[in-house]
Amino acid sequence: MGDAVSVVAFDCDGVMFDTAESNRVFYNHILAHLRRSPLSDAQLAYVHMHTVDEAFRYLFGEGEELHEAYAFRSRIDYQPFLQHMDMEPDLVPLLDWLRPRFKTAVATNRTDTMDRVLRHYDLTARFDLVVTARDVPRPKPYPDGLNRILAVFGLAPDEMLYIGDSSLDAEAAASAGVRFAAYRNTALAAAHHLTRLGQVRALLQGR
């Protein structure tokens, strides 16, 4: 497999980082300001996968409360929420092994927080390309982000391995025609299923 793959792309939430607690604290902070109940498990699962705009519309509808939520978010310092993110322990060793053998990329439904996450965890220089939801016309499950990576590197779909953990990732990969590795989610249709990121090296080496 390694001979065919030229770029390895990662989703952020649930793959590079366990962000469940970070997302819970962030959205509960906004919900509390609007005098709303904390996230349910179903709501947390939704905001974990979707863009912040989709999450806000899901939580607050389309009325005045939505505008109030956006206004409050614009005043929030995101830095304190970063401490609730847990980076996958194999991530940095894997990235250091991948480059320069392979191009590395991120395709995420995050928007304006992704750059700060990468800087905080000293990951910026370890990726050749980062594509967020604000960089493409449509977020996942549409394939726009993955297609953007293919176009920038001038690659065919079978030259990409995309690692994701959600149904949105699987749909995007299928639509783009790229090889998909499901991370800690055996319910997803995928070419490969991974339980830790360190397995990617063996996968690329054909073991």
GROMACS elastic network, one bead per residue, 0.5 to 0.9 nm:
[ bonds ]
;  ai    aj funct       b0    kb
    1     4     6  0.56129   500
    1     5     6  0.66189   500
    1   203     6  0.71781   500
    1   204     6  0.56269   500
    1   205     6  0.70290   500
    1   206     6  0.56818   500
    2     5     6  0.52886   500
    2     6     6  0.79188   500
    2   201     6  0.89970   500
    2   203     6  0.73654   500
    2   205     6  0.54939   500
    2   206     6  0.64506   500
    3     6     6  0.78136   500
    3   159     6  0.89177   500
    3   204     6  0.78451   500
    3   205     6  0.83743   500
    3   206     6  0.89641   500
    4   158     6  0.70806   500
    4   159     6  0.55390   500
    4   160     6  0.82982   500
    5     8     6  0.74675   500
    5   102     6  0.77192   500
    5   158     6  0.69686   500
    5   160     6  0.54328   500
    5   161     6  0.65884   500
    5   204     6  0.77466   500
    6   101     6  0.80124   500
    6   102     6  0.52451   500
    6   103     6  0.62033   500
    6   104     6  0.87837   500
    6   155     6  0.78634   500
    6   158     6  0.89630   500
    6   159     6  0.52117   500
    6   160     6  0.61286   500
    6   161     6  0.82007   500
    7   102     6  0.53123   500
    7   104     6  0.55955   500
    7   105     6  0.72031   500
    7   149     6  0.87319   500
    7   150     6  0.86178   500
    7   153     6  0.84106   500
    7   155     6  0.85718   500
    7   159     6  0.65401   500
    7   160     6  0.50078   500
    7   161     6  0.64731   500
    7   162     6  0.84941   500
    8    98     6  0.81968   500
    8   102     6  0.68298   500
    8   103     6  0.63120   500
    8   104     6  0.50943   500
    8   105     6  0.63196   500
    8   106     6  0.85541   500
    8   159     6  0.87543   500
    8   160     6  0.59086   500
    8   162     6  0.60163   500
    8   163     6  0.77429   500
    9   103     6  0.82947   500
    9   104     6  0.57461   500
    9   106     6  0.52307   500
    9   107     6  0.65841   500
    9   129     6  0.89936   500
    9   146     6  0.83346   500
    9   149     6  0.84821   500
    9   160     6  0.72303   500
    9   161     6  0.61611   500
    9   163     6  0.62685   500
    9   164     6  0.88198   500
   10    15     6  0.70125   500
   10    16     6  0.70865   500
   10   104     6  0.80440   500
   10   105     6  0.63005   500
   10   107     6  0.60517   500
   10   108     6  0.78090   500
   10   161     6  0.85232   500
   10   162     6  0.58246   500
   10   164     6  0.64207   500
   11    14     6  0.74761   500
   11    15     6  0.58908   500
   11    16     6  0.68247   500
   11   105     6  0.89050   500
   11   106     6  0.58817   500
   11   107     6  0.53542   500
   11   108     6  0.52060   500
   11   109     6  0.82311   500
   11   162     6  0.77026   500
   11   163     6  0.61814   500
   11   164     6  0.51528   500
   11   165     6  0.76258   500
   11   169     6  0.76082   500
   12    15     6  0.55048   500
   12    17     6  0.62298   500
   12    18     6  0.87287   500
   12    19     6  0.86955   500
   12   106     6  0.69766   500
   12   107     6  0.74249   500
   12   108     6  0.58173   500
   12   109     6  0.82877   500
   12   110     6  0.79879   500
   12   114     6  0.85410   500
   12   164     6  0.80879   500
   13    16     6  0.63160   500
   13    17     6  0.54617   500
   13    18     6  0.62396   500
   13    19     6  0.56031   500
   13    20     6  0.79875   500
   13    48     6  0.69426   500
   13    49     6  0.76448   500
   13   108     6  0.78370   500
   13   109     6  0.87810   500
   13   110     6  0.84449   500
   13   164     6  0.86774   500
   13   165     6  0.82786   500
   14    17     6  0.54475   500
   14    19     6  0.63049   500
   14    20     6  0.77220   500
   14    48     6  0.81798   500
   14    49     6  0.89002   500
   14    88     6  0.89965   500
   14   164     6  0.76058   500
   14   165     6  0.60974   500
   14   166     6  0.82526   500
   14   183     6  0.79376   500
   14   184     6  0.86602   500
   15    18     6  0.68721   500
   15    87     6  0.86853   500
   15    88     6  0.73062   500
   15    91     6  0.89314   500
   15   163     6  0.73098   500
   15   164     6  0.62376   500
   15   165     6  0.64540   500
   15   183     6  0.65271   500
   15   184     6  0.85238   500
   15   197     6  0.80931   500
   16    19     6  0.89846   500
   16    86     6  0.86165   500
   16    87     6  0.60547   500
   16    88     6  0.56589   500
   16    89     6  0.89812   500
   16    90     6  0.89798   500
   16    91     6  0.64540   500
   16   197     6  0.85102   500
   17    20     6  0.88891   500
   17    85     6  0.62619   500
   17    86     6  0.53424   500
   17    88     6  0.54335   500
   17    91     6  0.87804   500
   18    21     6  0.77592   500
   18    22     6  0.83281   500
   18    84     6  0.87772   500
   18    85     6  0.59277   500
   18    86     6  0.50802   500
   18    87     6  0.64114   500
   18    88     6  0.70632   500
   19    22     6  0.50405   500
   19    23     6  0.59842   500
   19    24     6  0.83907   500
   19    48     6  0.77968   500
   19    82     6  0.89378   500
   19    84     6  0.71307   500
   19    86     6  0.66351   500
   19    87     6  0.85547   500
   20    23     6  0.52918   500
   20    24     6  0.60911   500
   20    25     6  0.86839   500
   20    44     6  0.75861   500
   20    45     6  0.84632   500
   20    48     6  0.69725   500
   20    84     6  0.84608   500
   20    85     6  0.77670   500
   21    25     6  0.60830   500
   21    26     6  0.84538   500
   21    81     6  0.89956   500
   21    84     6  0.59112   500
   21    85     6  0.69906   500
   21    86     6  0.89535   500
   22    25     6  0.52985   500
   22    26     6  0.60788   500
   22    27     6  0.86277   500
   22    81     6  0.57006   500
   22    82     6  0.68174   500
   22    83     6  0.76803   500
   22    85     6  0.55612   500
   22    86     6  0.88349   500
   23    26     6  0.50994   500
   23    27     6  0.60517   500
   23    28     6  0.82304   500
   23    44     6  0.73998   500
   23    47     6  0.75010   500
   23    48     6  0.67696   500
   23    81     6  0.81225   500
   23    84     6  0.84819   500
   23    85     6  0.87012   500
   24    27     6  0.55384   500
   24    28     6  0.58730   500
   24    29     6  0.84048   500
   24    38     6  0.83208   500
   24    39     6  0.69093   500
   24    44     6  0.65149   500
   24    47     6  0.88786   500
   24    48     6  0.88589   500
   25    28     6  0.51688   500
   25    29     6  0.60133   500
   25    30     6  0.88118   500
   25    81     6  0.71981   500
   25    84     6  0.81259   500
   26    29     6  0.52482   500
   26    30     6  0.67195   500
   26    31     6  0.88632   500
   26    78     6  0.82869   500
   26    81     6  0.64912   500
   27    30     6  0.51310   500
   27    31     6  0.60860   500
   27    32     6  0.85080   500
   27    38     6  0.79988   500
   27    39     6  0.73653   500
   27    44     6  0.86366   500
   27    47     6  0.85193   500
   28    32     6  0.58720   500
   28    33     6  0.84604   500
   28    36     6  0.84542   500
   28    37     6  0.78783   500
   28    38     6  0.52050   500
   28    39     6  0.62889   500
   29    32     6  0.52706   500
   29    33     6  0.64159   500
   29    34     6  0.89161   500
   29    38     6  0.84965   500
   30    33     6  0.51453   500
   30    34     6  0.64814   500
   30    35     6  0.87038   500
   30    36     6  0.85259   500
   30    69     6  0.66914   500
   30    72     6  0.72547   500
   30    73     6  0.72066   500
   31    34     6  0.51257   500
   31    35     6  0.61441   500
   31    37     6  0.65410   500
   31    38     6  0.64197   500
   31    39     6  0.80116   500
   31    59     6  0.87232   500
   31    69     6  0.81450   500
   32    36     6  0.54620   500
   32    37     6  0.68736   500
   32    38     6  0.71650   500
   33    36     6  0.74958   500
   33    69     6  0.83677   500
   33    72     6  0.80798   500
   34    65     6  0.76847   500
   34    68     6  0.78776   500
   34    69     6  0.72822   500
   36    39     6  0.89560   500
   37    40     6  0.84837   500
   39    42     6  0.78561   500
   39    43     6  0.56148   500
   39    44     6  0.59425   500
   40    43     6  0.51129   500
   40    44     6  0.61960   500
   40    45     6  0.86578   500
   41    44     6  0.50863   500
   41    45     6  0.62359   500
   41    46     6  0.87441   500
   42    45     6  0.51296   500
   42    46     6  0.63759   500
   42    47     6  0.88938   500
   43    46     6  0.50922   500
   43    47     6  0.62909   500
   43    48     6  0.85122   500
   43    55     6  0.86501   500
   43    58     6  0.84837   500
   43    59     6  0.78590   500
   44    47     6  0.53148   500
   44    48     6  0.60134   500
   44    49     6  0.88839   500
   45    48     6  0.52262   500
   45    49     6  0.67919   500
   46    49     6  0.56133   500
   46    50     6  0.63029   500
   46    55     6  0.70985   500
   46    58     6  0.84688   500
   47    50     6  0.52858   500
   47    51     6  0.72400   500
   47    52     6  0.72698   500
   47    54     6  0.78859   500
   47    55     6  0.51067   500
   47    56     6  0.84396   500
   47    58     6  0.84716   500
   47    59     6  0.89438   500
   48    51     6  0.83564   500
   48    55     6  0.86049   500
   49    55     6  0.88531   500
   49   109     6  0.71702   500
   49   110     6  0.89600   500
   49   140     6  0.87031   500
   49   166     6  0.68380   500
   49   167     6  0.85142   500
   49   168     6  0.70801   500
   49   169     6  0.86780   500
   50    53     6  0.80863   500
   50    54     6  0.60270   500
   50    55     6  0.61798   500
   50   109     6  0.60090   500
   50   110     6  0.78563   500
   50   139     6  0.81573   500
   50   140     6  0.77491   500
   50   168     6  0.83145   500
   51    54     6  0.51859   500
   51    55     6  0.61056   500
   51    56     6  0.85669   500
   51   108     6  0.87269   500
   51   109     6  0.50053   500
   51   110     6  0.57505   500
   51   111     6  0.70182   500
   51   133     6  0.69389   500
   51   139     6  0.73515   500
   51   140     6  0.86453   500
   52    56     6  0.59869   500
   52    57     6  0.85802   500
   52   109     6  0.80995   500
   52   110     6  0.70573   500
   52   111     6  0.73200   500
   53    56     6  0.51639   500
   53    57     6  0.62871   500
   53    58     6  0.85298   500
   54    57     6  0.52543   500
   54    58     6  0.60675   500
   54    59     6  0.86235   500
   55    59     6  0.61039   500
   55    60     6  0.84112   500
   56    59     6  0.51188   500
   56    60     6  0.56950   500
   56    61     6  0.73792   500
   56    62     6  0.89088   500
   56    66     6  0.67422   500
   56    69     6  0.75780   500
   56    70     6  0.80376   500
   57    60     6  0.52411   500
   57    62     6  0.61398   500
   57    66     6  0.68357   500
   58    61     6  0.59543   500
   58    62     6  0.88515   500
   59    66     6  0.83292   500
   60    63     6  0.75031   500
   60    64     6  0.86929   500
   60    65     6  0.59782   500
   60    66     6  0.51282   500
   60    67     6  0.89057   500
   60    69     6  0.77753   500
   61    64     6  0.86738   500
   61    65     6  0.75046   500
   61    66     6  0.62551   500
   62    65     6  0.76223   500
   62    66     6  0.58523   500
   62    67     6  0.81914   500
   63    66     6  0.55862   500
   63    67     6  0.70383   500
   64    67     6  0.52101   500
   64    68     6  0.63030   500
   64    69     6  0.86871   500
   65    69     6  0.61267   500
   65    70     6  0.86764   500
   66    69     6  0.50649   500
   66    70     6  0.63065   500
   66    71     6  0.86382   500
   67    70     6  0.51324   500
   67    71     6  0.61312   500
   67    72     6  0.86145   500
   68    71     6  0.50646   500
   68    72     6  0.61703   500
   68    73     6  0.85698   500
   69    72     6  0.51823   500
   69    73     6  0.61237   500
   69    74     6  0.86845   500
   70    73     6  0.50192   500
   70    74     6  0.62193   500
   70    75     6  0.89353   500
   71    74     6  0.52655   500
   71    75     6  0.69010   500
   72    75     6  0.53947   500
   72    76     6  0.66575   500
   73    76     6  0.51470   500
   73    77     6  0.84742   500
   74    77     6  0.83493   500
   76    79     6  0.88736   500
   77    80     6  0.70430   500
   77    81     6  0.84654   500
   78    81     6  0.56475   500
   78    82     6  0.71053   500
   78   113     6  0.76692   500
   78   116     6  0.85582   500
   79    82     6  0.55254   500
   79    83     6  0.77862   500
   79   116     6  0.80640   500
   79   117     6  0.87937   500
   79   120     6  0.86813   500
   80    83     6  0.60822   500
   80    84     6  0.80431   500
   81    84     6  0.56745   500
   81    85     6  0.75117   500
   82    85     6  0.54758   500
   82    86     6  0.87679   500
   82   116     6  0.88571   500
   82   117     6  0.70579   500
   82   120     6  0.78600   500
   83    86     6  0.78713   500
   86    89     6  0.85893   500
   87    90     6  0.85513   500
   87    91     6  0.73198   500
   87   121     6  0.82823   500
   88    91     6  0.54790   500
   88    92     6  0.83144   500
   88   196     6  0.82462   500
   88   197     6  0.76413   500
   89    92     6  0.72206   500
   89    93     6  0.81208   500
   89   196     6  0.88205   500
   89   197     6  0.82701   500
   89   198     6  0.88249   500
   90    93     6  0.56181   500
   90    94     6  0.59718   500
   90    95     6  0.85984   500
   90   196     6  0.72256   500
   90   197     6  0.55263   500
   90   198     6  0.54081   500
   91    94     6  0.52217   500
   91    95     6  0.61476   500
   91    96     6  0.86235   500
   91   197     6  0.63904   500
   91   198     6  0.75876   500
   92    95     6  0.50995   500
   92    96     6  0.60736   500
   92    97     6  0.85593   500
   92   123     6  0.79875   500
   92   126     6  0.83132   500
   93    96     6  0.51478   500
   93    97     6  0.62233   500
   93    98     6  0.86405   500
   93   198     6  0.80326   500
   94    97     6  0.51092   500
   94    98     6  0.60639   500
   94    99     6  0.87701   500
   94   197     6  0.71948   500
   94   198     6  0.63017   500
   94   200     6  0.77006   500
   94   201     6  0.70141   500
   95    98     6  0.50052   500
   95    99     6  0.62967   500
   95   104     6  0.75612   500
   95   126     6  0.64889   500
   95   127     6  0.80719   500
   96    99     6  0.56602   500
   96   100     6  0.82568   500
   96   126     6  0.73382   500
   97   100     6  0.77900   500
   97   101     6  0.76863   500
   97   102     6  0.89200   500
   97   201     6  0.79163   500
   98   101     6  0.54317   500
   98   102     6  0.53744   500
   98   103     6  0.74626   500
   98   104     6  0.74363   500
   98   201     6  0.78533   500
   99   102     6  0.54124   500
   99   103     6  0.65160   500
   99   104     6  0.72547   500
   99   126     6  0.77742   500
   99   127     6  0.87030   500
  100   103     6  0.67628   500
  100   104     6  0.88094   500
  103   127     6  0.76405   500
  103   128     6  0.61922   500
  103   129     6  0.83125   500
  103   153     6  0.84894   500
  104   126     6  0.74755   500
  104   127     6  0.50749   500
  104   128     6  0.53843   500
  104   129     6  0.67455   500
  104   130     6  0.87378   500
  105   126     6  0.88865   500
  105   127     6  0.54631   500
  105   128     6  0.58012   500
  105   130     6  0.55054   500
  105   131     6  0.76285   500
  105   149     6  0.74351   500
  106   127     6  0.73950   500
  106   128     6  0.87000   500
  106   129     6  0.65271   500
  106   131     6  0.58783   500
  106   132     6  0.77704   500
  106   145     6  0.89446   500
  106   149     6  0.87235   500
  106   162     6  0.89816   500
  107   110     6  0.87776   500
  107   129     6  0.87817   500
  107   130     6  0.63887   500
  107   132     6  0.60209   500
  107   133     6  0.81645   500
  107   140     6  0.88287   500
  107   145     6  0.57994   500
  107   146     6  0.65303   500
  107   149     6  0.81295   500
  107   162     6  0.85386   500
  108   111     6  0.79060   500
  108   114     6  0.83346   500
  108   130     6  0.81702   500
  108   131     6  0.64963   500
  108   132     6  0.50323   500
  108   133     6  0.64223   500
  108   139     6  0.81285   500
  108   140     6  0.78268   500
  108   145     6  0.77254   500
  108   169     6  0.89484   500
  109   131     6  0.86546   500
  109   132     6  0.57128   500
  109   134     6  0.82318   500
  109   139     6  0.60025   500
  109   140     6  0.65060   500
  109   145     6  0.89131   500
  110   113     6  0.64961   500
  110   114     6  0.60634   500
  110   132     6  0.57040   500
  110   133     6  0.59562   500
  110   134     6  0.80600   500
  111   114     6  0.62324   500
  111   115     6  0.87519   500
  111   132     6  0.54166   500
  111   133     6  0.53532   500
  111   134     6  0.54617   500
  111   135     6  0.82512   500
  112   115     6  0.69383   500
  112   116     6  0.80042   500
  112   132     6  0.81052   500
  112   133     6  0.88460   500
  112   134     6  0.76914   500
  113   116     6  0.54314   500
  113   117     6  0.63235   500
  113   118     6  0.89126   500
  114   117     6  0.50967   500
  114   118     6  0.63163   500
  114   119     6  0.86931   500
  114   130     6  0.85658   500
  114   132     6  0.73872   500
  115   118     6  0.52394   500
  115   119     6  0.62187   500
  115   120     6  0.85769   500
  115   124     6  0.76731   500
  115   130     6  0.87197   500
  116   119     6  0.51310   500
  116   120     6  0.59806   500
  116   121     6  0.86036   500
  117   120     6  0.52043   500
  117   121     6  0.63136   500
  117   122     6  0.84863   500
  117   123     6  0.82563   500
  117   124     6  0.88273   500
  118   121     6  0.53836   500
  118   122     6  0.58903   500
  118   124     6  0.50799   500
  118   125     6  0.87503   500
  119   123     6  0.61720   500
  119   124     6  0.57894   500
  119   125     6  0.89774   500
  120   123     6  0.77942   500
  120   124     6  0.89443   500
  121   124     6  0.81927   500
  122   125     6  0.75316   500
  122   126     6  0.82836   500
  123   126     6  0.52582   500
  123   127     6  0.71055   500
  124   127     6  0.60022   500
  124   128     6  0.85847   500
  124   130     6  0.89408   500
  125   128     6  0.74136   500
  127   130     6  0.69346   500
  129   149     6  0.74232   500
  129   152     6  0.86321   500
  130   149     6  0.84360   500
  131   134     6  0.80270   500
  131   135     6  0.59839   500
  131   136     6  0.77265   500
  131   145     6  0.60566   500
  131   146     6  0.82575   500
  131   148     6  0.76459   500
  131   149     6  0.74907   500
  132   135     6  0.53674   500
  132   136     6  0.72824   500
  132   139     6  0.80429   500
  132   145     6  0.72192   500
  133   136     6  0.58589   500
  133   137     6  0.78031   500
  133   138     6  0.69451   500
  133   139     6  0.50338   500
  133   140     6  0.78132   500
  133   145     6  0.74187   500
  134   137     6  0.75105   500
  134   138     6  0.83578   500
  134   139     6  0.79873   500
  135   138     6  0.87569   500
  135   139     6  0.89506   500
  135   145     6  0.77718   500
  135   148     6  0.89020   500
  136   139     6  0.68820   500
  136   144     6  0.60832   500
  136   145     6  0.61720   500
  136   148     6  0.76742   500
  137   144     6  0.70175   500
  137   145     6  0.87432   500
  138   141     6  0.83309   500
  138   142     6  0.61113   500
  138   143     6  0.79754   500
  138   144     6  0.61380   500
  138   145     6  0.79195   500
  139   142     6  0.57533   500
  139   143     6  0.76421   500
  139   144     6  0.68468   500
  139   145     6  0.69974   500
  139   172     6  0.89895   500
  140   143     6  0.62641   500
  140   144     6  0.74323   500
  140   145     6  0.73562   500
  140   168     6  0.56365   500
  140   169     6  0.66006   500
  140   171     6  0.77569   500
  140   172     6  0.57931   500
  141   144     6  0.86968   500
  141   167     6  0.78069   500
  141   169     6  0.62539   500
  141   170     6  0.77352   500
  141   171     6  0.53764   500
  141   173     6  0.83614   500
  141   175     6  0.84732   500
  142   145     6  0.77283   500
  142   146     6  0.87952   500
  142   168     6  0.80222   500
  142   169     6  0.89119   500
  142   171     6  0.72812   500
  142   172     6  0.51490   500
  142   173     6  0.86828   500
  142   175     6  0.71943   500
  142   176     6  0.84241   500
  143   146     6  0.54448   500
  143   147     6  0.59840   500
  143   148     6  0.85161   500
  143   169     6  0.88882   500
  143   171     6  0.78309   500
  143   173     6  0.65961   500
  143   174     6  0.81283   500
  143   175     6  0.57476   500
  143   176     6  0.52646   500
  143   177     6  0.89275   500
  144   147     6  0.50336   500
  144   148     6  0.60055   500
  144   149     6  0.87492   500
  144   172     6  0.79532   500
  144   176     6  0.79919   500
  145   148     6  0.50620   500
  145   149     6  0.65309   500
  145   150     6  0.88866   500
  145   172     6  0.83586   500
  146   149     6  0.51550   500
  146   150     6  0.63836   500
  146   151     6  0.86783   500
  146   157     6  0.89088   500
  146   160     6  0.88443   500
  146   162     6  0.83246   500
  146   172     6  0.74079   500
  146   173     6  0.72797   500
  146   176     6  0.65767   500
  146   178     6  0.81889   500
  147   150     6  0.50413   500
  147   151     6  0.60962   500
  147   152     6  0.86128   500
  147   157     6  0.82387   500
  147   176     6  0.63234   500
  148   151     6  0.51028   500
  148   152     6  0.61486   500
  148   153     6  0.86903   500
  149   152     6  0.52393   500
  149   153     6  0.63131   500
  149   154     6  0.83144   500
  149   155     6  0.83207   500
  149   160     6  0.89527   500
  150   153     6  0.54185   500
  150   154     6  0.56951   500
  150   156     6  0.66007   500
  150   157     6  0.68422   500
  150   159     6  0.84679   500
  150   160     6  0.76674   500
  151   155     6  0.65164   500
  151   156     6  0.85544   500
  152   155     6  0.79851   500
  155   158     6  0.81547   500
  155   159     6  0.62116   500
  155   160     6  0.77974   500
  156   159     6  0.55508   500
  156   160     6  0.76263   500
  156   178     6  0.85033   500
  157   160     6  0.57917   500
  157   161     6  0.87472   500
  157   176     6  0.67532   500
  157   177     6  0.55252   500
  157   179     6  0.76389   500
  158   161     6  0.77941   500
  158   177     6  0.70949   500
  158   178     6  0.54435   500
  158   179     6  0.63392   500
  159   178     6  0.74206   500
  159   179     6  0.80426   500
  160   178     6  0.56825   500
  160   179     6  0.62213   500
  160   180     6  0.85364   500
  161   178     6  0.64202   500
  161   180     6  0.59104   500
  161   181     6  0.70635   500
  162   169     6  0.83656   500
  162   173     6  0.70050   500
  162   178     6  0.69748   500
  162   179     6  0.62299   500
  162   180     6  0.50159   500
  162   181     6  0.60860   500
  162   182     6  0.85181   500
  163   169     6  0.80032   500
  163   170     6  0.89783   500
  163   179     6  0.87408   500
  163   180     6  0.60580   500
  163   182     6  0.59913   500
  163   183     6  0.64966   500
  163   194     6  0.88331   500
  164   167     6  0.85445   500
  164   168     6  0.85631   500
  164   169     6  0.53489   500
  164   170     6  0.70474   500
  164   173     6  0.89772   500
  164   180     6  0.74709   500
  164   181     6  0.64928   500
  164   182     6  0.53823   500
  164   183     6  0.56727   500
  164   184     6  0.89117   500
  164   185     6  0.89219   500
  165   168     6  0.83815   500
  165   169     6  0.65866   500
  165   170     6  0.78112   500
  165   181     6  0.83545   500
  165   182     6  0.54210   500
  165   184     6  0.65402   500
  165   185     6  0.59710   500
  165   188     6  0.80607   500
  166   169     6  0.52370   500
  166   170     6  0.64743   500
  166   171     6  0.87590   500
  166   182     6  0.78279   500
  166   183     6  0.83533   500
  166   185     6  0.74726   500
  166   188     6  0.74854   500
  167   170     6  0.50007   500
  167   171     6  0.60898   500
  167   172     6  0.85234   500
  167   187     6  0.88996   500
  167   188     6  0.66193   500
  167   189     6  0.87960   500
  168   171     6  0.51633   500
  168   172     6  0.61265   500
  168   173     6  0.85880   500
  169   172     6  0.51658   500
  169   173     6  0.61320   500
  169   174     6  0.85784   500
  169   180     6  0.83687   500
  169   182     6  0.85313   500
  170   173     6  0.51870   500
  170   174     6  0.61329   500
  170   175     6  0.86066   500
  170   180     6  0.67767   500
  170   181     6  0.84931   500
  170   182     6  0.76010   500
  170   188     6  0.68638   500
  170   189     6  0.70289   500
  170   190     6  0.72227   500
  171   174     6  0.51300   500
  171   175     6  0.61174   500
  171   176     6  0.85713   500
  172   175     6  0.51710   500
  172   176     6  0.61427   500
  172   177     6  0.84764   500
  172   178     6  0.87509   500
  173   176     6  0.51139   500
  173   177     6  0.59211   500
  173   178     6  0.52844   500
  173   179     6  0.68527   500
  173   180     6  0.60115   500
  174   178     6  0.64592   500
  174   179     6  0.79046   500
  174   180     6  0.76797   500
  174   190     6  0.89901   500
  175   178     6  0.79675   500
  177   180     6  0.88290   500
  179   190     6  0.77801   500
  179   191     6  0.64085   500
  179   192     6  0.84919   500
  180   189     6  0.84446   500
  180   190     6  0.53421   500
  180   191     6  0.56211   500
  180   192     6  0.67304   500
  180   193     6  0.87522   500
  181   189     6  0.89192   500
  181   190     6  0.56464   500
  181   191     6  0.59130   500
  181   193     6  0.55540   500
  181   194     6  0.67783   500
  181   200     6  0.89768   500
  182   185     6  0.59301   500
  182   186     6  0.71171   500
  182   187     6  0.87628   500
  182   188     6  0.64682   500
  182   189     6  0.76892   500
  182   190     6  0.58461   500
  182   191     6  0.79065   500
  182   192     6  0.62345   500
  182   194     6  0.60879   500
  182   195     6  0.86783   500
  183   186     6  0.79289   500
  183   192     6  0.86510   500
  183   193     6  0.60723   500
  183   195     6  0.60475   500
  183   196     6  0.74079   500
  183   197     6  0.80517   500
  184   193     6  0.70907   500
  184   194     6  0.59091   500
  184   195     6  0.50005   500
  184   196     6  0.76442   500
  185   188     6  0.60430   500
  185   193     6  0.74224   500
  185   194     6  0.81217   500
  185   195     6  0.83320   500
  186   189     6  0.78072   500
  186   190     6  0.86135   500
  186   193     6  0.66011   500
  186   194     6  0.86137   500
  188   193     6  0.85596   500
  189   192     6  0.86294   500
  189   193     6  0.89082   500
  190   193     6  0.66641   500
  192   203     6  0.87552   500
  194   197     6  0.69735   500
  194   198     6  0.88700   500
  194   199     6  0.66378   500
  194   200     6  0.78288   500
  195   198     6  0.87256   500
  195   199     6  0.76456   500
  196   199     6  0.59170   500
  196   200     6  0.80897   500
  197   200     6  0.56902   500
  197   201     6  0.81486   500
  198   201     6  0.60757   500
  198   202     6  0.76938   500
  199   202     6  0.54315   500
  199   203     6  0.62309   500
  199   204     6  0.87996   500
  200   204     6  0.61667   500
  200   205     6  0.85431   500
  201   204     6  0.52606   500
  201   205     6  0.62128   500
  201   206     6  0.87453   500
  201   207     6  0.87433   500
  202   206     6  0.62341   500
  202   207     6  0.51297   500
  203   206     6  0.52300   500
  203   207     6  0.56939   500
  204   207     6  0.75512   500
